[in-house]
Amino acid sequence: MKMYPLKFKPILKYRIWGGEKLTTLFNKGQKQSGIGESWEISGVDGDISVVSNGPLSGKNLKGLIEEYKGQLVGQKVYETFGNDFPILIKFIDAKTPLSIQVHPNNELAKERHNSFGKNEMWYIMDADDDAELIIGFNQKVSSKEYIKKLNEGRILELLNAEKISKGDTFYIPTGRIHAIGAGVLLAEIQQTSDVTYRIYDYNRVDEKTGKQRELHTDLALDAIDYNLQDSYKTSYTLKENESSKLVYTPYFKTNIISVKGHLTKDYSTLDSFIIYMCVEGEVEIIHNKVIYSLEFGQTILLPAIIESVQIKSDTARLLEVFLN
């Protein structure tokens, strides 16, 4: 069977801080509250994405990689990761703040959890007027100073709070303390990993369990990067109908495409799958004369064997994600 652009059923995740936007604004599943994450494309064990369109509907991502190998993900990607899909694609709706957290690097994650680390990026799709993120430190700090403030319940005094608006982009490498604030809707691209060390959680009680969530104070200590950065936000230049660089890492690369009218994307020299996340407006993706509609808050995967597609829209923005 010839491969074609693939859509997947969203995997919805209840979170103590989740809201309603993923089910109301994006129309994902039944309308319900507390849905904090929509896993759009996942190879995480126990949460493998399932195709929702075309002849391959009902087949899961892992099975497709086993069957199509490099034709689906790219030959070099397959040689490196085998049947494991290397990145996890999400939309996140934070009605209230997330916990302050950090992710271990590849070495720690492999040693402790037999997992990849979790380098990730955020693209802000919508934000309340007073919304902010916590990312990194706001001053030079030692591990001793960090522990002292944490034990005193004053850890927020050390952390950098960033006011945000639609279109802002942040790269969060492993080791960087971070948290999404209240009133933020974003797209997240990350390594395939679900390892998170929770540092501080505002002493909240989960209504479903009646208990506070577990903290990982000791595990986080040697996972944290205590260095101060000059800036935490990613700067980029947006060019109409071109792929503009957002975040390039060894684990994934992400461009943004501002679509107005019509363009053709040539992927004949790229040995990788492509993922489009529609972060504004709506588009038509055309391949072999078949039209695949992609609305705000939807995702589609182009198998590596696809050499070109056409994109049409009055006005839209796409995140373009791939490996290289």
HELIX and SHEET records of a PDB file:
HELIX    1   1 LYS A   21  THR A   24  1                                   4    
HELIX    2   2 LEU A   61  TYR A   68  1                                   8    
HELIX    3   3 GLY A   70  VAL A   73  1                                   4    
HELIX    4   4 GLN A   75  PHE A   81  1                                   7    
HELIX    5   5 ASN A  106  HIS A  113  1                                   8    
HELIX    6   6 SER A  143  ASN A  151  1                                   9    
HELIX    7   7 ILE A  155  LEU A  158  5                                   4    
HELIX    8   8 THR A  217  LEU A  221  1                                   5    
SHEET    1   A 6 ILE A  11  GLY A  19  0                                        
SHEET    2   A 6 ILE A  35  ILE A  41 -1                                        
SHEET    3   A 6 ILE A  87  ALA A  94 -1                                        
SHEET    4   A 6 VAL A 184  GLN A 191 -1                                        
SHEET    5   A 6 GLU A 120  ALA A 127 -1                                        
SHEET    6   A 6 THR A 169  ILE A 172 -1                                        
SHEET    1   B 2 GLY A  43  VAL A  44  0                                        
SHEET    2   B 2 ASP A  47  ILE A  48 -1                                        
SHEET    1   C 2 ILE A 100  VAL A 102  0                                        
SHEET    2   C 2 TYR A 197  TYR A 200 -1                                        
SHEET    1   D 3 LEU A 159  LYS A 163  0                                        
SHEET    2   D 3 GLU A 132  PHE A 137 -1                                        
SHEET    3   D 3 HIS A 178  ILE A 180 -1                                        
SHEET    1   E 2 VAL A 205  ASP A 206  0                                        
SHEET    2   E 2 LYS A 211  GLN A 212 -1                                        
SHEET    1   F 5 SER A 243  TYR A 248  0                                        
SHEET    2   F 5 LYS A 253  ASP A 266 -1                                        
SHEET    3   F 5 SER A 308  PHE A 322 -1                                        
SHEET    4   F 5 ILE A 274  GLY A 281 -1                                        
SHEET    5   F 5 THR A 299  LEU A 302 -1                                        
SHEET    1   G 5 SER A 243  TYR A 248  0                                        
SHEET    2   G 5 LYS A 253  ASP A 266 -1                                        
SHEET    3   G 5 SER A 308  PHE A 322 -1                                        
SHEET    4   G 5 VAL A 283  HIS A 287 -1                                        
SHEET    5   G 5 VAL A 290  LEU A 294 -1                                        
END                                                                             
